[in-house]
Amino acid sequence: MPQSQADQSQQKANLLNTRVGELVANDFRSAHLFSQHGIDFCCGGGISLARAIKRFDADEDALLNALVALAEQGDKQQGLEQLPLPDLLNYIESTHHTFVREKAPLLLEYSQKMVRAHGDNHSEIKPLAGWIRALVDDLVPHLMKEEQILFPAILGLYNQVEMQTCFGHIANPINAMQYEHDDALQIFEKISELTNGFTPPAHACTTWRVCYASLAEFEADLKQHIYLENNILFPKALALANS
């Protein structure tokens, strides 16, 4: 149930009076928002959000609205099996593709900060940054191939529109995307090994902890994303093509 305006105003007041570091500790996803708004949540995490907004000249309304929306997020995965194909395609793009494009640059940023601060003293840091880069380099063109080639072809099937394609049967690009899904999951296996299952050491700084928590979130979203495509979207598209 949506909050009343009074409740939302109180929630925002509470946020402003809470230390940035405490907000990150309570929900690491807020670190992404702070990064996007230029707020230092690591070394500057000891001050209240209100002071941080002034110090880093952040947009208070936009940041508070984003933090409130973050707290109100629910499980959007329910009922996706029943969505018509156009709506399912839109959902995958607006939810999972957008997630990758928003979070991948932050993962690169966090891992590079870790390399600069800890890379010489901790042997796992530089390989980890390399695997994160490999993951992003795999996923970004993967999204473009889906959005520019596969998804329009699936939509054409749904709308019974004849389309000129270079790949023959729809099973061919679907197989290629499934192969790339497997590649991404294998990269995450390497990342999980290097991070001890995304578990930061006791001495880890805030950026280190946020990076590991972000990787865990990224993996969870990627697995949902792949599940939706491999087990719901692709079988529906193949059924259309073979009907």
Backbone hydrogen bonds, N-H to C=O, Kabsch-Sander energy under -0.5 kcal/mol:
donor,donor_aa,acceptor,acceptor_aa,energy
8,Q,4,S,-2.5
9,S,5,Q,-2.3
10,Q,6,A,-2.2
11,Q,7,D,-2.3
12,K,8,Q,-2.2
13,A,9,S,-2.0
14,N,10,Q,-2.3
15,L,11,Q,-2.1
16,L,12,K,-2.3
17,N,13,A,-1.3
18,T,15,L,-1.3
20,V,47,I,-2.8
21,G,45,G,-3.1
23,L,19,R,-2.1
24,V,20,V,-2.2
25,A,21,G,-2.2
26,N,22,E,-2.2
27,D,23,L,-1.9
30,S,27,D,-2.2
31,A,28,F,-1.7
32,H,28,F,-0.5
32,H,29,R,-0.8
33,L,29,R,-1.0
34,F,30,S,-2.4
35,S,31,A,-2.5
36,Q,32,H,-2.3
37,H,33,L,-1.6
38,G,35,S,-1.4
39,I,34,F,-3.1
41,F,39,I,-0.9
45,G,42,C,-1.1
47,I,44,G,-1.0
49,L,15,L,-0.5
49,L,18,T,-2.2
50,A,16,L,-2.3
52,A,48,S,-2.4
53,I,49,L,-2.7
54,K,50,A,-1.6
55,R,51,R,-2.9
56,F,52,A,-2.7
57,D,54,K,-0.7
58,A,53,I,-2.1
60,E,58,A,-1.0
63,L,59,D,-2.4
64,L,60,E,-2.8
65,N,61,D,-2.5
66,A,62,A,-1.9
67,L,63,L,-2.4
68,V,64,L,-2.5
69,A,65,N,-2.4
70,L,66,A,-2.1
71,A,67,L,-1.8
72,E,68,V,-1.3
73,Q,69,A,-0.6
73,Q,70,L,-0.9
76,K,74,G,-0.8
78,Q,75,D,-0.5
80,L,77,Q,-1.4
82,Q,79,G,-1.0
83,L,80,L,-1.3
88,L,84,P,-2.3
89,L,85,L,-2.7
90,N,86,P,-2.2
91,Y,87,D,-2.4
92,I,88,L,-2.6
93,E,89,L,-2.2
94,S,90,N,-2.9
95,T,91,Y,-2.4
96,H,91,Y,-0.6
96,H,92,I,-0.9
97,H,92,I,-2.4
98,T,93,E,-1.4
99,F,95,T,-1.6
100,V,96,H,-2.2
101,R,97,H,-2.2
102,E,98,T,-2.1
103,K,99,F,-2.9
104,A,100,V,-2.6
107,L,103,K,-2.3
108,L,104,A,-2.1
109,E,105,P,-2.2
110,Y,106,L,-3.0
111,S,107,L,-2.5
112,Q,108,L,-2.1
113,K,109,E,-2.1
114,M,110,Y,-2.1
115,V,111,S,-2.0
116,R,112,Q,-2.3
117,A,113,K,-2.3
118,H,114,M,-3.2
119,G,114,M,-0.7
119,G,115,V,-1.5
121,N,118,H,-1.1
122,H,118,H,-1.6
125,I,122,H,-1.5
126,K,122,H,-0.5
128,L,124,E,-1.9
129,A,125,I,-2.4
130,G,126,K,-1.9
131,W,127,P,-2.3
132,I,128,L,-2.4
133,R,129,A,-2.2
134,A,130,G,-2.2
135,L,131,W,-2.4
136,V,132,I,-2.3
137,D,133,R,-2.7
138,D,134,A,-1.5
139,L,135,L,-2.6
140,V,136,V,-2.4
142,H,138,D,-1.1
143,L,139,L,-2.5
144,M,140,V,-1.6
145,K,141,P,-2.3
146,E,142,H,-2.0
147,E,143,L,-2.7
148,Q,144,M,-2.7
149,I,145,K,-1.8
150,L,145,K,-1.9
151,F,146,E,-3.5
153,A,149,I,-1.4
154,I,150,L,-2.4
155,L,151,F,-2.6
156,G,152,P,-2.2
157,L,153,A,-2.1
158,Y,154,I,-2.4
159,N,155,L,-2.4
160,Q,157,L,-1.0
161,V,156,G,-2.8
165,T,163,M,-0.7
172,N,169,H,-2.0
174,I,170,I,-1.6
175,N,171,A,-2.6
176,A,172,N,-1.8
177,M,173,P,-2.4
178,Q,174,I,-2.4
179,Y,175,N,-2.1
180,E,176,A,-1.9
181,H,177,M,-2.2
182,D,178,Q,-2.1
183,D,179,Y,-1.8
184,A,180,E,-2.3
185,L,181,H,-2.2
186,Q,182,D,-2.1
187,I,183,D,-2.1
188,F,184,A,-2.0
189,E,185,L,-1.5
190,K,186,Q,-1.5
191,I,187,I,-2.2
192,S,188,F,-2.8
193,E,189,E,-2.0
194,L,190,K,-2.3
195,T,191,I,-1.8
196,N,193,E,-1.0
197,G,192,S,-3.2
199,T,195,T,-2.1
204,A,201,P,-1.9
209,R,205,C,-2.3
210,V,206,T,-3.0
211,C,207,T,-2.7
212,Y,208,W,-2.1
213,A,209,R,-2.5
214,S,210,V,-2.8
215,L,211,C,-2.3
216,A,212,Y,-2.0
217,E,213,A,-2.1
218,F,214,S,-2.9
219,E,215,L,-2.7
220,A,216,A,-2.1
221,D,217,E,-2.5
222,L,218,F,-2.6
223,K,219,E,-2.5
224,Q,220,A,-1.9
225,H,221,D,-2.8
226,I,222,L,-2.9
227,Y,223,K,-2.4
228,L,224,Q,-2.5
229,E,225,H,-1.9
230,N,226,I,-3.2
231,N,227,Y,-2.6
232,I,228,L,-1.3
233,L,228,L,-2.9
234,F,229,E,-3.1
236,K,232,I,-1.6
237,A,233,L,-2.3
238,L,234,F,-2.6
239,A,235,P,-2.2
240,L,236,K,-1.9
241,A,237,A,-2.3
242,N,238,L,-1.9
243,S,239,A,-0.5
243,S,240,L,-0.9
